[in-house]
């Protein structure tokens, strides 16, 4: 029974993937990149399977126990899903709050019906999800703004080394970046696309938004906030208002400020004093275990809003440029440092392009919304993640969105021809 169900599910998934590949390969100018980027994604997935991380082994172990419960006591498994606890045959797993670890274990417990608990197949499912989400964003950008740099999103989401690696295999980032790309694609389609077929887009947006929130709720709140601001600007533009760029920027900032206040009223986690205190605790705890490895240090950081705001610009910059190639004593740190030098070069080229009025063809409101998202997350990660190795992984949350902007200018357009 289990083998038959697995064969049936995998056959269905392969058929869906084949149908999707046929459609996306028809994209003008970009279709020829689908199979090479898929091959790169599969290669990265295979590399992650050579030595599974502790997180991946943990996910697999507990998901197999949950799948065992699903087969033997499906009613008990269903009652467990909305809770923060798992109990089965003497084993227990208890989390508190919005645990993305528990969520991914639950998700894998369902995928195990198709994979039969195989690490390779589960890694493949998550990698392909990230791949599909990224290409759906590429497809949407190509349809809405064909005059923009066609390869920008391909380079950002499907070719940049650390993005490809960390969004492959049994990682939270596979689901996080894939769902984030789908959320952005759906919002852009609703805001700038045709009115036909919107019910399906809304349904897809809700599913992707739920997954994104479950994977990392605080980052999701920031993304939802800037995209809500983008939606508001589009509504006002269609009414003949908010044509001025300064007005659009003011609307985005006002909505974010209002959303932060409202979130603080709903949950104390988002109130300034609670937030800064938690930030300080996270920084101190991670700094303590990173003392013998390359790390960031903010000796004057205090758990106050003023101190956090004062340190935010340096933290955001550190997130983008550290580690340097000469930091650390391993090939991984050297590679990360070289990648950061390339990123720094792209930042310089994009800055010159903005000054000379050659920033690109994407709408100003879209650029500002994504830029705000990237800056806020860069500052947050720089303040809470002193370990440079961990920081290089966590920044993948926003890095492809930033690269999408950096690869849009007219100078890069000439290189990518």
N, C-alpha and C positions, 0 to 999 in steps of 0.2 A: 504493500500500500504506500509506504513512504517513498520508495524508489519510483513508483508509477506517478505519484503526485509531483515529485521533483522533476521527472522527465517532462511532464505536461506543463509545469510552470516555466521551465527553462526554454521549452519550445515556443511558448507564448512570448516570453521576453525577447528571444532571438528574432521572432517574426516582427515584433514591434520595433526593435532596433533596426532591422533591415528596411522596413517601410520608412522610418524616419531618415535613415542614411540616404535613401533614394531621393527624398524630397530636399534635404539640405544640400546635397551635392549639386543641385541645379542652381544654386546661388550664383549670379553673375560675378565674375572675377575671383570669388572666394571658394567656390565649390571644389576646386582642385586641391584645396588645403585640408579638406575634411579627412581623407584617409591618412595622409602623412601625420597629422596631429593626433589621430586615433592611434596610429602605430607608436608615436612618442608616448602617449598616455599609457598604453599597454606595457611599453618598455619600463616606464617609471614604476608601474604597478608591480612588475616582476622583480624589480630591484628592491622594493619595500618588503617583498616576501622572503628575501634571502635570509634576513634576520628580523623577525617580528619584534616590534617594540613591546615594552612592558604593558603599555596601554592596550595594544592590539590583543595580546594574550589574555589580558583581563576581560576585554569585551567578549572574546570568543568563549572563554570559560563560563562566564555567567549567562551568556546568551544560550549556550547549549543546555544549561540547566533549565532556563525558562522554556525552551522549546520542548524539553522533556515533560515539563508541566503542561504545556499546551496539548501534547498528545495524550497524556494520561488523565488530566483533569482540566479540560478546556474551560469549564465554568469558573474554576478557581483562578485560572490565568486571566480571564476576562475581568474578574473583580480586582485583580492585581493591577491592571493597566493604568487606571486613573490615580493610583496611590503612589506613595514614595517608599514602599517596602515590598520586598519579595521574600517569601518563605516557602521552602520546598525540601522535604525529606531531610530535615535537620539543618539545612543551609539557610542563611538569611543575609539579605542585602538591604541596608537601610540608608536612605539619604534624606536630607531636609532641604526644602526650597526647590528652586528650578535647577535640577541636576541634569546637565546634558550627558553625563556619563550613564546615568540610569536610563535616559531616553534612548541613547544609541544601543544600549544592551537590549531594550525592549524591541527596537526596530530590527536588530539582527536576529532576535528570536523568531521573528516572522520570516525574514529572509532565509533562515535555516531550513524552512520547509522546502525551498528550492535548492539550496546549496548542500543540504544534509550536514551542515556544520563545517563545511570545507573553508579553510582560511582563504585559499586562492579564489574561490568563487565569490565569497563575501567581499573580498577586496576588489574583485572585478566589478561587482554590482555598484559599489560606492564610487569607483573611478568612472564608470560609464555614466552614472548620474551627474557627476561633476562635469564631465565632457559634454553631455547633452545640454545641461543648463547653460554652460558657457557658449555653446554654439547657438542656442536659442537667442541669447543676447546679441551675438554677432549677426544673426539673421535679422533680428528686429532693427538693429542700427543700420544695416545695409538697406532695408526696405524703407525706413523713414528718412534717412539722410544719405542717399547714394553719392552725394558730392563730397562727403566727409572722407577721411583717409580709410580706405577699405580694410587694410590689414591691421589697423590700430587695435581693435578688440581681439583679433587673432593673436597678435603678438603679446598682448597684455594677459589674456586668460589661458592661452594654449601653447605658448612658446617660451615664456619667461621661466628660467630654470627652477627657482624656488617655488614659484606658483605651481608649475607642473608637478614637482616632486611632492609637495605637501598636500596637494589636492588629489593624490593618488593613493589607493590602498585603504587600509583600515584606520583612517584618521577622521577626527571630527571636522577638520578643514574641508574634506571632500564634500560633506553634506552642507557645511556652512557656506562655502563659496558658491557651490552649485545652486543652492536655494537663493542666495543673495542675487546671483545673476538672473535667475528666473523672476524674482520679485521686481528687479529693475526693468527687465524686458517687458513684463506685463504692465507696469506703470507707464512706461514710455508708449506702449501700444495704446493704452486707454487715453493718455493725455494728448498724443500727437497723431495717432493712427485713425483709420476710417471707423465709422460707427457700426459697421456690420460685424457680426460674430462676437460681440462684446460679452455676452453671457458666459461663453466658454473661457474667455480671458479672465473674467472676474473669478470664476471658480478656480482656475489655475493659480491666480494671485493669492487667494485665500489659503489654498493648500501650501504653496511655497512660503507664504508669510508665516504660517503656523510652524512649519519645519524650521525656518530660519530663527524664529523666536525660541523654539525648544533647544536649538543648538547653542545659542549664546544670547540670552535675552537682553542683556544690557546693550550689546552692539546692535541688536535688532531694533531696539527702541530708537537709537540714533538714526539708523537707516530709514525707519518708518517716518521719523520726524521730518527729515529733509525731503523725503519723497512726498509727504503730505503738503509741505510748503510748495513743492513743484506743482502738485495738483491744484492748489489754491491759485497759484500764479496763472496757470493755464485757463482756469475758469474765468478769472478776471480779464485775461487777454481776450477771450472770446466775447466778453461783454464790452470790449473796447477800452479796457483799463490796463494798468500795470505794464505799460509799454516801456517806461523808463527803466534802465538797468539799476539805478540806485533804489528805485521803488521796489524792484524785484528782490534785491539784496536785503532791503529793510523788512520785507514780508517774510523772507526765509528766517532771518534772525529773530524777528518778533514771534514767529510761530514756534521756533525752537525754545525760546525763553518761556513762552506761555505753556508749551508742552512740558518743560522741565518743572515748572511750578505745579501744574496739574498732576504730574507723576508723583511729586512730593506729597501732595494731598492724598493720593490714593495709597502710596506705600512709603513708609519712613526710609526705605532703602535709598530713595532718590532725593531725600532732603539734604541740603548742603552740609550740615554738620555731620550727619550720619555717613554721607558719601565720602567726605574728606577723611573722616576717622578710619573708615574701612580701607580707603586707598593707602593711608599711612601704614596700617597693619599689614596689608599685602606686600607693600614695598619692603618693610622691615623684615618680615618673615622670609621673603625670597632673597633679600640681601644677605641674610645670615647663612643661608645654604649655598650662596654663590661666592663666598669669600675667596675660594681657591681657583676660581674660574674668571675669565674676562667679564666684567660687569660695569654697570652704571652706578654712579654714586652722587647723591644730592645731600650733602651734609647739613644744609639749612632747611630742608623740607620739613614743614610742620603740618599738623592736621587741621588747617584752617583754609577757608576759601581763598583768602588773599595770598597765602603761600603757594597754594596749588596753581592759581592763575599766574603768579610770577614765574613759577618753574615750567609752566606748560610749553612756552615756545622752545626752550632748550630741550625739553623732553621729546617734543615732536621732531625736532631736528635729529636728535640722537637715534630715534626710531628709524629714520631714513638712512643715516650714513654709518651707523655703527653695526658691526665691528669694522674697523679698518683692516686692510690686508695684513698688516704686521701685528695685529692683536691675536692672541691665541697661539697654540703650538700644534695645530692639526691642519690637514688639507681642507677640512670643512670650513674652518674659520677663514683661511686664505681665499677659498672660492666665494664665500659670503662677502668678504671684503672687496674682492674684484667686482662682484655684482653691484655692490653699493657704489663703487666708483662710476660704473656705467649709469646707475640711477642718478647719481649726482650730476653727471654730464647731461643727461636728458632734462633734469631740472633746469640746468643752466641754459640749454637751447630753448626750452619752453619759455623761460623768463624773457629772453631776448625776443622771441616771437611775439609775446604779449606786448612788450614795449613798442615793437614796430608794427603792431596791428596785424600780425599774421598768426593769430592763435589757433585758427581752425574754423570749421564750419558747423559745429554743434551749437544749439541754442544757448544763449548766455545763462538762462535759468537752469538748464541741465548741468552745465559746467559748474555753476556756483553750488548747486545742491550736492553734487558728487565731491567737489573740493572741500566743502564744509564737513561732509562725512569723513573724508580721509584725514583732515587736520584734527578733528575731534578725537578720532580713534588713535591717531599717531601720538597725540599728547597723552591720552589715557594709558596707552600701552607703555609709553616711555616712562610714565610715573609709577607704574605698578609692576613692571617686569624688568628688574635690573640685570638679570642674567642675559647676556647677549645671544647665546645659543637659542634660548627659549624665545627671546624677542624676535629673532629672525624667522621663527616659525609662526608666531602669533600674528605678525604683521601681514601675513598672507590674507588675513581677513579683509583688509582694505587695499593692499598693494595693487591687485589687478585693476581696480577702479581708478587708482591714481595713474597707473601706466596708460590706461585708456585715454586719459586727459593729456598726458605728456606726449603721446604719440599722434596727437591730432594736428599739430601745427604744420605750417606750409613747408618748413625746412625738412621735417621728418618725411613729409609727403614725397619730396624729391628723392630721398634715400630709398623709400619703400617702393618706388616705381621699378 
